[in-house]
């Protein structure tokens, strides 16, 4: 499992034939401000002055629940999400916000995923309050997971609306 630093260009490119620059998702300004109040520094990859690089991976680890972003340079960044950290309001305590994985910059996709014993993604979604990706973002991420060999056969993809309700499976 390779660890990366914020802004690294390690990773493969995805096919973006129908995905355009205007489809990238910017982080919400109020989310970025809230992160800063909680001690996050997106540019330097720190929380309260300490590096968070220990919790960032460019490939998904085995048997984990994760948050992820698909950066504009086509690299993925994964970080752990503890199973008991399901309340979005409490996530800042145990789970890094998506904006830290994306270094506060525009991303192709963001959400949560789960992996199996081989480190392959078995379930992924577009659940991110910071970026609020839509179905098109998740479709592009799904395609990239598959092209880069991160997806398990039969992986499940769920589209969430902005209220956190599943509205569709891909």
C-alpha positions as a printed Julia matrix, in Angstrom:
170×3 Matrix{Float64}:
   0.0    0.0     0.0
   1.67   3.23   -1.13
   1.47   6.35    0.95
   1.49   9.7    -0.8
   1.86  13.33    0.08
  -0.72  15.96   -0.83
  -0.21  17.14   -4.4
   1.68  14.02   -5.55
   1.15  13.09   -9.18
   1.52   9.33   -8.65
  -1.16   7.21  -10.3
  -2.75   6.35  -13.62
  -4.81   8.39  -15.99
  -8.46   7.73  -16.6
 -10.37   7.97  -19.83
 -12.15  11.29  -19.66
 -13.74  11.41  -23.11
 -17.03  12.83  -21.84
 -15.8   14.32  -18.59
 -14.85  17.97  -18.92
 -12.98  20.44  -16.74
 -16.25  22.17  -15.83
 -17.43  18.86  -14.32
 -14.75  19.08  -11.62
 -16.13  19.7    -8.13
 -14.8   22.6    -6.07
 -14.95  22.32   -2.28
 -17.65  24.43   -0.67
 -16.21  27.65    0.78
 -18.03  27.23    4.11
 -16.6   23.7     4.45
 -13.07  25.0     3.87
 -13.57  27.73    6.49
 -14.94  25.2     8.98
 -11.92  22.97    8.36
  -9.6   25.88    9.09
 -11.42  26.59   12.36
 -10.85  22.93   13.3
  -7.1   23.21   12.66
  -6.82  21.78    9.14
  -4.31  23.34    6.72
  -5.09  22.05    3.21
  -2.02  23.54    1.55
   0.46  21.99    4.0
  -1.49  18.77    4.71
  -1.6   19.29    8.47
  -4.03  19.3    11.37
  -3.04  21.47   14.31
   0.41  21.78   12.75
   1.0   18.0    12.48
   1.22  16.15    9.17
  -1.71  13.92    8.21
   0.28  12.05    5.53
   0.27   8.91    7.72
  -3.46   8.56    6.91
  -3.27   9.07    3.12
  -2.8    6.24    0.62
  -2.71   6.07   -3.17
  -4.07   2.51   -3.23
  -6.88   1.14   -1.09
  -5.86  -1.1     1.83
  -7.55  -4.43    2.57
 -10.81  -4.83    4.51
 -11.38  -1.15    5.24
 -14.05   1.49    5.16
 -12.54   4.56    3.54
 -13.12   8.07    2.3
 -11.62   8.85   -1.11
 -11.11  11.58   -3.67
 -10.26  11.27   -7.35
  -8.06  14.29   -7.97
  -8.0   16.34  -11.16
  -4.6   14.82  -12.04
  -6.33  11.37  -12.1
  -4.75  10.12   -8.87
  -6.77   8.61   -6.05
  -6.26   9.41   -2.38
  -7.76   7.12    0.26
  -8.0    7.58    4.03
  -9.55   5.39    6.75
 -13.04   5.94    8.1
 -13.66   4.08   11.35
 -16.87   2.02   11.29
 -18.29   3.86   14.3
 -17.68   7.24   12.65
 -20.98   7.32   10.77
 -22.35  10.59   12.14
 -21.25  13.26    9.69
 -21.18  15.94   12.39
 -18.6   13.99   14.39
 -16.36  12.97   11.5
 -13.73  15.62   12.11
 -12.65  13.72   15.2
 -11.71  10.44   13.53
 -12.0   10.84    9.74
 -10.15  13.37    7.6
 -12.48  15.62    5.61
 -12.53  15.05    1.85
 -11.02  18.5     1.35
  -7.82  17.34    3.09
  -7.53  14.39    0.7
  -8.06  16.79   -2.22
  -5.72  19.45   -0.76
  -8.59  21.95   -0.93
  -8.57  21.82   -4.73
 -11.07  20.74   -7.39
 -11.61  16.98   -7.76
 -13.19  14.59  -10.25
 -14.98  12.67   -7.53
 -15.24  12.12   -3.78
 -17.1    9.81   -1.47
 -16.82   6.71    0.67
 -15.89   3.15   -0.22
 -15.25  -0.3     1.25
 -12.62  -2.84    0.3
 -12.33  -6.62    0.49
  -9.48  -8.89    1.63
  -7.66  -8.22   -1.66
  -7.86  -4.43   -1.31
 -10.41  -4.19   -4.14
 -13.34  -1.8    -3.84
 -16.63  -3.61   -3.27
 -18.82  -0.55   -2.66
 -18.41   3.14   -3.42
 -20.59   6.23   -3.38
 -20.47   9.98   -3.91
 -21.19  10.98   -0.3
 -19.13  14.13    0.35
 -20.49  17.28    1.92
 -17.34  19.22    1.04
 -17.5   18.54   -2.71
 -21.09  17.39   -3.27
 -20.26  15.32   -6.36
 -23.12  14.28   -8.6
 -23.96  11.14  -10.58
 -21.67  12.12  -13.46
 -18.76  12.45  -11.01
 -19.47   8.98   -9.59
 -19.76   7.45  -13.07
 -16.33   8.87  -13.96
 -14.88   7.63  -10.66
 -16.39   4.16  -11.24
 -14.81   4.03  -14.69
 -11.45   5.09  -13.24
 -11.64   2.56  -10.36
 -12.21  -0.17  -12.95
  -9.52   1.04  -15.39
  -6.9    1.3   -12.65
  -7.71  -2.15  -11.25
  -9.07  -0.89   -7.91
 -12.6   -2.33   -8.32
 -13.72  -5.84   -7.41
 -15.97  -7.66   -9.86
 -19.6   -6.81   -9.08
 -18.72  -3.71   -7.05
 -21.77  -1.71   -5.95
 -21.97   2.05   -6.65
 -24.59   4.23   -4.96
 -25.57   7.77   -5.92
 -26.52   9.97   -2.97
 -28.47  13.2    -3.22
 -27.34  16.27   -1.27
 -29.43  15.26    1.75
 -27.57  11.96    2.15
 -30.28   9.74    0.66
 -29.42   6.97   -1.84
 -31.32   7.77   -5.03
 -29.79   5.36   -7.53
 -27.39   2.47   -8.0
 -25.04   2.36  -11.01
